[in-house]
Amino acid sequence: MTGVAGNYSHILERIGNAARRVGRAPESIQLVAVTKTVPPDRIQEAAQCGIKHIGENRVQEALSKREALATAKLTWHFIGHFQTNKAKKVVENFDWVHSVDRIDAAEALARHVANREPLPVLIEVKLQDEPNKSGAAEGDLTSLVASLRRLDTLDLRGLMAVPPPVEKPEQARSFFRRLRQLAKEFGLTELSMGMTHDFEVAVEEGATMVRIGTGLFGERA
């Protein structure tokens, strides 16, 4: 196999091997295919290979893709930063939101959830002080978790993080381990962590979702 199909098969094998190394069931890890700048025909190709979960960073880009892929049975994850004025579109077009990092964003989402089950959300955590990166500081988590749990239309499931850039995957381990510890402290079960360069380490540290784009679709143009 070549192309997306071959990449997908290889990634599943690597996820499985990483899971088994630490005594986890491979099926407990969900692969979310990150499709930023990937055209609908290639997403359709991925869906035909068996990919069911799609991650998008930008609301407007996702809208045209959703329309083109309306007949595909896909679960859509919003993984990017969003302003409160985009909350309605996020709620209308996504099944999961990985990037809640402040209470006003959570409240904006909650206001627009109607006639559906509570929207599953994750809190994005900034594990190191990086000025240009979004995410809630660790010190703000207690109040943010409490606030989200008071919003009946949101279903707080877990945490998400993007560690600082590292040269070797192993250097990300301490960040993934810290996110797992934080999730345990708050009684949360979902961990969205790990991307193309470090997902195996993330799986070893407890990831329940890995977000992979380049490893599936190749380098972005």
Wavefront OBJ file of the C-alpha trace (Angstrom):
o trace
v 0.000 0.000 0.000
v 1.119 3.527 -0.724
v -0.167 7.027 -0.053
v -2.729 7.676 2.657
v -3.698 4.013 2.921
v -0.123 2.916 3.523
v 0.540 5.741 5.968
v -2.641 4.939 7.884
v -1.766 1.268 8.172
v 1.753 2.079 9.363
v 0.528 4.580 11.957
v -2.024 2.106 13.330
v 0.754 -0.449 13.662
v 2.938 2.025 15.551
v 0.055 3.039 17.836
v -0.601 -0.627 18.552
v 3.039 -1.359 19.327
v 3.321 1.665 21.641
v 0.134 0.702 23.457
v 1.217 -2.881 23.980
v 4.597 -1.763 25.341
v 2.797 -0.273 28.343
v 0.016 -2.842 28.619
v -2.719 -0.801 26.968
v -5.294 -1.962 24.460
v -4.561 -0.419 21.026
v -8.276 0.168 20.455
v -8.331 2.522 23.459
v -6.480 5.161 21.382
v -8.408 7.176 18.799
v -6.595 8.506 15.746
v -7.796 11.985 14.776
v -6.687 12.877 11.249
v -5.672 16.537 11.135
v -6.760 17.955 7.796
v -5.586 21.575 7.835
v -5.042 22.551 4.139
v -5.932 18.996 3.027
v -8.531 19.074 0.201
v -11.830 17.173 0.486
v -10.878 14.503 -2.067
v -7.905 13.440 0.052
v -10.053 13.411 3.197
v -12.507 11.210 1.305
v -9.611 8.908 0.437
v -8.700 8.729 4.122
v -12.302 7.959 5.054
v -12.354 5.112 2.557
v -9.266 3.695 4.313
v -11.152 3.620 7.596
v -10.466 6.992 9.190
v -13.549 8.227 11.016
v -12.324 11.190 13.077
v -11.278 14.483 11.469
v -9.530 17.381 13.218
v -9.721 20.928 11.883
v -8.012 24.092 13.129
v -10.056 26.705 11.305
v -13.808 27.106 11.297
v -14.195 28.579 7.812
v -11.939 26.007 6.187
v -13.908 23.223 7.828
v -17.290 24.472 6.594
v -16.551 23.932 2.907
v -15.042 20.528 3.624
v -18.056 19.427 5.643
v -20.312 20.386 2.763
v -18.188 18.455 0.252
v -18.079 15.412 2.559
v -21.706 15.526 3.675
v -22.322 11.867 2.821
v -19.264 10.575 4.697
v -19.872 9.335 8.217
v -17.224 11.347 10.012
v -16.811 12.720 13.517
v -15.490 16.279 13.425
v -13.118 17.610 16.100
v -12.309 21.295 16.415
v -8.705 21.559 17.594
v -7.819 25.215 16.968
v -8.147 28.448 18.902
v -11.452 30.249 18.420
v -12.920 33.621 19.280
v -16.286 33.780 21.023
v -17.960 35.151 17.887
v -17.168 31.826 16.178
v -18.730 29.711 18.923
v -22.069 29.238 17.151
v -20.379 27.911 14.007
v -18.186 25.614 16.083
v -21.205 24.148 17.867
v -23.138 23.730 14.622
v -20.340 21.961 12.774
v -18.264 19.981 15.253
v -18.864 16.956 17.437
v -15.941 17.616 19.806
v -14.002 20.721 20.829
v -10.439 20.165 22.069
v -9.409 23.774 22.624
v -11.430 25.413 25.398
v -8.934 27.546 27.329
v -10.996 30.230 29.071
v -14.423 30.545 30.632
v -15.821 33.093 28.164
v -15.131 30.652 25.314
v -16.836 27.849 27.232
v -19.848 30.006 28.012
v -20.115 31.072 24.363
v -20.192 27.430 23.273
v -22.719 26.535 25.972
v -25.136 29.249 24.849
v -25.424 27.735 21.380
v -25.875 24.059 22.283
v -29.534 23.184 21.820
v -31.561 20.155 20.730
v -28.588 17.843 21.088
v -26.643 15.977 23.717
v -24.102 18.044 25.694
v -21.090 18.940 23.577
v -17.944 16.985 24.540
v -15.108 19.399 25.255
v -11.487 19.290 26.364
v -9.519 22.015 28.105
v -6.362 23.022 26.270
v -3.510 23.379 28.759
v -0.343 25.408 28.244
v 2.321 23.255 29.885
v 5.095 25.829 29.546
v 5.018 29.593 29.273
v 5.001 30.271 25.534
v 3.715 33.792 24.741
v 2.278 32.993 21.315
v 0.573 29.731 22.242
v -3.032 29.422 23.433
v -4.042 27.307 26.381
v -5.027 27.652 30.018
v -2.260 27.988 32.587
v -2.035 25.181 35.123
v -2.832 27.644 37.892
v -6.171 28.474 36.260
v -7.339 24.886 35.862
v -9.150 24.518 39.182
v -11.480 27.446 38.539
v -11.884 26.609 34.840
v -12.786 22.977 35.499
v -15.302 24.028 38.151
v -16.858 26.586 35.804
v -17.192 24.113 32.940
v -18.803 21.539 35.184
v -21.532 24.041 35.987
v -22.449 24.376 32.299
v -25.096 21.745 31.620
v -24.796 21.873 27.837
v -21.084 21.054 27.852
v -19.582 17.687 28.765
v -16.039 18.158 30.069
v -14.168 14.988 29.104
v -10.466 15.731 29.484
v -7.410 17.774 28.596
v -5.469 18.617 25.456
v -1.949 19.971 25.039
v 0.692 20.772 22.467
v 4.109 20.521 24.162
v 6.858 23.009 23.334
v 8.918 22.096 20.245
v 11.553 19.452 20.947
v 14.254 17.835 18.836
v 13.566 14.271 19.947
v 10.195 12.679 20.779
v 11.496 11.436 24.114
v 11.938 15.051 25.225
v 8.154 15.481 25.141
v 7.543 12.671 27.624
v 7.622 14.841 30.743
v 4.949 17.139 29.268
v 2.652 14.242 28.383
v 3.193 12.766 31.821
v 2.299 16.068 33.442
v -0.916 16.334 31.432
v -1.883 12.825 32.503
v -1.255 13.750 36.142
v -3.414 16.846 35.812
v -6.242 14.863 34.226
v -6.100 12.366 37.080
v -6.233 15.157 39.664
v -9.461 16.436 38.147
v -11.009 13.029 37.464
v -10.872 13.427 33.681
v -10.386 10.488 31.338
v -9.629 11.849 27.863
v -6.133 12.976 26.885
v -5.673 14.543 23.452
v -1.907 14.647 23.039
v 0.712 13.525 20.576
v 1.220 14.438 16.938
v 3.166 13.005 13.997
v 6.624 13.357 15.559
v 5.846 12.194 19.093
v 2.581 10.205 19.168
v 4.211 6.956 20.276
v 5.574 8.600 23.421
v 2.141 10.163 23.997
v 0.475 6.755 23.744
v 2.959 5.333 26.242
v 2.013 8.163 28.609
v -1.739 7.645 28.347
v -3.037 9.490 25.276
v -6.578 8.500 24.358
v -6.512 10.636 21.198
v -3.551 11.392 18.933
v -3.766 14.150 16.323
v -1.867 13.257 13.163
v -1.706 15.241 9.933
v 1.705 15.139 8.264
v 2.187 11.442 9.025
v -0.989 10.664 7.093
v -1.110 13.250 4.320
v 2.514 14.326 3.914
v 4.033 17.765 4.366
v 1.662 20.677 3.898
v 2.107 22.735 0.775
l 1 2 3 4 5 6 7 8 9 10 11 12 13 14 15 16 17 18 19 20 21 22 23 24 25 26 27 28 29 30 31 32 33 34 35 36 37 38 39 40 41 42 43 44 45 46 47 48 49 50 51 52 53 54 55 56 57 58 59 60 61 62 63 64 65 66 67 68 69 70 71 72 73 74 75 76 77 78 79 80 81 82 83 84 85 86 87 88 89 90 91 92 93 94 95 96 97 98 99 100 101 102 103 104 105 106 107 108 109 110 111 112 113 114 115 116 117 118 119 120 121 122 123 124 125 126 127 128 129 130 131 132 133 134 135 136 137 138 139 140 141 142 143 144 145 146 147 148 149 150 151 152 153 154 155 156 157 158 159 160 161 162 163 164 165 166 167 168 169 170 171 172 173 174 175 176 177 178 179 180 181 182 183 184 185 186 187 188 189 190 191 192 193 194 195 196 197 198 199 200 201 202 203 204 205 206 207 208 209 210 211 212 213 214 215 216 217 218 219 220 221
